[in-house]
Amino acid sequence: MSDAQLRKWAETWARAGMELEAIKRRELQAMSDEDAKEAARDVLSMNLPDDLPPLPGSGLVDQQRWFARIRARK
């Protein structure tokens, strides 16, 4: 691909990305509480791959570490 083609491709996807974000925002705003609950249930009830390695902990320590980093940045 030439530089001009790459530039055009990038510009096209930049515009498409903005439009896709706008569509996503409109769809989320139009969701009812029941729609949102159903979407959350769908995500949280997904089956995990059988070969997924076990986590060494619950993740709470890592979560607190992330919160501390965010708080330190503010």
C-alpha positions in Angstrom: 0.0 0.0 0.0 1.2 3.4 -0.8 1.5 6.2 1.8 -1.5 7.9 0.2 -3.6 4.7 0.5 -2.5 4.2 4.1 -3.4 7.7 5.0 -6.8 7.4 3.3 -7.4 4.1 5.1 -6.5 5.6 8.4 -8.7 8.7 7.8 -11.6 6.4 6.8 -11.3 4.4 10.0 -11.0 7.5 12.1 -14.3 8.8 10.7 -15.9 5.3 11.0 -14.7 5.1 14.6 -16.3 8.4 15.5 -19.6 7.3 13.9 -19.5 3.9 15.6 -19.0 5.6 18.9 -22.0 7.8 18.3 -24.1 4.8 17.4 -23.0 2.9 20.5 -23.7 6.0 22.7 -27.2 6.3 21.2 -27.9 2.6 21.7 -26.7 2.7 25.3 -28.8 5.8 26.1 -31.9 4.0 24.6 -31.4 0.9 26.7 -34.0 0.3 29.4 -32.9 -0.8 32.9 -34.2 -4.3 32.0 -32.1 -4.3 28.8 -29.0 -3.3 30.8 -29.6 -5.9 33.4 -30.0 -8.6 30.7 -26.8 -7.5 28.9 -24.9 -7.6 32.3 -26.4 -11.1 32.9 -25.3 -12.3 29.5 -21.7 -11.0 30.0 -21.4 -12.4 33.6 -22.8 -15.8 32.7 -20.5 -16.5 29.7 -18.7 -19.8 29.9 -14.9 -19.6 30.3 -12.6 -21.8 28.3 -11.7 -25.1 30.0 -8.0 -24.5 29.6 -8.0 -21.1 31.4 -5.3 -21.2 34.1 -6.6 -20.6 37.6 -6.0 -17.2 39.1 -3.6 -17.1 42.1 -6.0 -14.9 44.1 -9.4 -13.2 44.1 -8.2 -10.1 42.3 -9.2 -7.8 45.1 -5.6 -6.9 45.9 -4.9 -6.1 42.3 -8.1 -4.0 42.1 -7.1 -2.0 45.2 -3.6 -1.5 43.6 -5.3 0.0 40.5 -7.5 2.2 42.6 -4.5 3.5 44.5 -2.7 4.3 41.2 -5.8 6.2 39.9 -6.1 8.1 43.2 -2.4 9.0 43.1 -2.8 10.5 39.6 -5.5 12.9 40.7 
